[in-house]
Amino acid sequence: MSGVTASSSTPNVTKRLHKELMQLMTSPPSSGISAFPDDPSNLLKWTGTIAGPEGTYFEGKTFKLSFDFPADYPLKPPTVLFKTPMFHPNVDMAGRICLDILKDKWSAVYDTQSILLSLQSLLGEPNNKSPLNGQAAQLWDEDPAEYKRLLEKRHQEAE
């Protein structure tokens, strides 16, 4: 989808993304999520931010994500990647995410806000039965102290 800008995408996609942006800007949930287009002339590429949920290994940390919306959004899901270095059972070292709503369980009822909230929830409640990062999944279950140490080390790479 590279080279596709808001002006060359369908009016429905542009309208939908404008609506989602306004929803995020006018009524941001108090849960520490946000997202904005990288460039006002291209609504198909956004940067999202999620705060680590309280009571988890991720508390006190902030994570950036990239959103790449296809020209046929919302019929197809956006490609979402963690840009902040991540150590998590459902995120590989390249930032790719294993989350069913971004794959086979996608529905046009989902939006940017619901994706961000789902990702924030995934941080504290990984699906260790379907890990992208086997080491993280194993440590999450068997050695929480080592998991936290490696998470801290990985997150410091962002600073």
C-alpha positions in Angstrom: 0.0 0.0 0.0 3.0 2.3 -0.2 2.3 5.5 -2.1 -1.4 5.4 -1.2 -2.3 8.7 0.4 -5.6 9.9 1.8 -6.4 11.7 -1.4 -5.9 8.5 -3.5 -7.8 6.2 -1.1 -11.5 5.7 -1.2 -13.7 8.4 0.3 -15.1 5.8 2.7 -11.6 5.0 4.1 -10.8 8.7 4.5 -14.2 9.3 6.2 -13.7 6.4 8.5 -10.2 7.4 9.5 -11.2 11.0 10.1 -14.1 9.7 12.3 -11.7 7.5 14.3 -9.2 10.3 14.7 -11.9 12.7 16.0 -13.1 10.0 18.4 -9.6 9.6 19.8 -9.0 13.3 20.0 -12.3 14.3 21.5 -12.9 11.5 24.0 -9.7 9.8 24.7 -10.1 7.1 27.2 -8.3 7.6 30.5 -6.5 4.4 30.0 -3.3 5.8 28.4 -3.8 5.3 24.6 -3.5 7.7 21.7 -2.9 7.6 17.9 -2.4 10.3 15.3 -1.5 10.3 11.6 2.2 10.7 10.9 1.4 13.3 8.2 -1.9 15.1 7.7 -1.7 14.5 4.0 -1.5 10.7 4.5 -4.2 9.3 6.7 -3.1 5.7 6.1 0.0 5.8 8.3 -0.4 6.5 12.0 1.7 6.3 15.2 -0.1 4.9 18.3 1.0 5.0 21.9 0.0 2.8 24.8 0.9 3.0 28.4 1.7 -0.2 30.2 -1.2 -1.3 32.3 -1.0 -0.9 36.1 -0.1 -4.0 38.0 1.8 -5.6 35.1 5.5 -5.9 34.1 4.8 -3.0 31.7 3.5 -0.5 34.3 5.3 2.9 33.9 6.4 2.2 30.4 5.2 3.7 27.2 5.2 1.9 23.8 4.9 3.3 20.3 3.3 1.4 17.5 3.0 2.0 13.8 -0.4 1.6 12.0 -0.4 1.1 8.2 -4.0 1.1 7.0 -4.9 -0.7 3.7 -6.8 1.1 1.0 -9.8 -1.1 1.7 -9.9 -0.5 5.5 -12.0 -1.3 7.4 -12.7 -4.4 5.4 -9.1 -5.5 6.0 -7.2 -4.8 9.2 -4.3 -2.4 9.5 -0.8 -3.7 9.8 0.3 -2.8 13.4 3.9 -3.1 14.7 5.5 -2.3 18.0 8.2 0.4 17.2 9.4 0.4 20.8 11.6 -2.6 21.4 9.4 -5.2 23.1 10.0 -8.5 25.0 6.6 -10.2 25.1 5.3 -13.7 24.3 3.0 -12.4 21.5 5.4 -9.9 19.9 8.5 -11.0 17.9 11.8 -9.1 18.0 10.8 -7.2 14.8 7.7 -5.9 16.5 5.2 -8.1 14.7 2.1 -8.9 16.8 0.2 -12.1 17.2 -3.3 -10.9 18.0 -6.4 -12.6 16.5 -8.3 -9.4 15.8 -5.4 -8.2 13.6 -5.6 -11.5 11.6 -8.4 -14.0 11.2 -10.8 -12.5 13.7 -10.8 -9.0 12.2 -14.1 -7.3 11.7 -15.0 -3.9 10.4 -16.5 -3.1 13.8 -13.0 -2.8 15.2 -11.3 0.5 15.1 -8.0 2.1 16.1 -9.2 2.7 19.7 -10.3 -1.0 20.1 -7.0 -2.2 18.7 -5.0 -0.1 21.1 -7.1 -1.2 24.0 -6.7 -4.9 23.0 -3.0 -4.5 22.7 -2.8 -2.9 26.0 -4.7 -5.8 27.5 -2.5 -8.3 25.7 0.5 -6.8 27.5 -0.7 -8.0 30.9 -2.5 -11.1 29.6 -0.4 -12.8 26.9 -1.6 -15.9 25.0 1.3 -18.2 25.8 -0.3 -21.0 23.8 0.4 -19.1 20.6 3.7 -17.3 21.2 5.7 -15.5 18.6 8.6 -15.2 21.1 9.0 -18.6 22.7 11.7 -17.4 25.1 9.5 -14.7 26.5 6.6 -17.1 26.9 8.7 -19.6 28.7 10.2 -17.0 31.1 6.8 -15.4 31.7 5.6 -18.8 33.0 8.7 -20.2 34.6 11.0 -17.3 35.7 9.2 -14.0 36.2 12.3 -12.3 37.6 14.4 -13.1 34.5 11.5 -12.1 32.2 11.3 -8.7 33.9 15.1 -8.3 33.6 15.0 -9.0 29.9 12.0 -6.7 29.4 13.8 -3.9 31.2 16.9 -4.4 29.1 14.9 -4.5 25.8 12.9 -1.4 26.8 16.1 0.5 27.6 17.1 0.1 24.0 14.3 2.6 23.1 15.8 5.3 25.3 
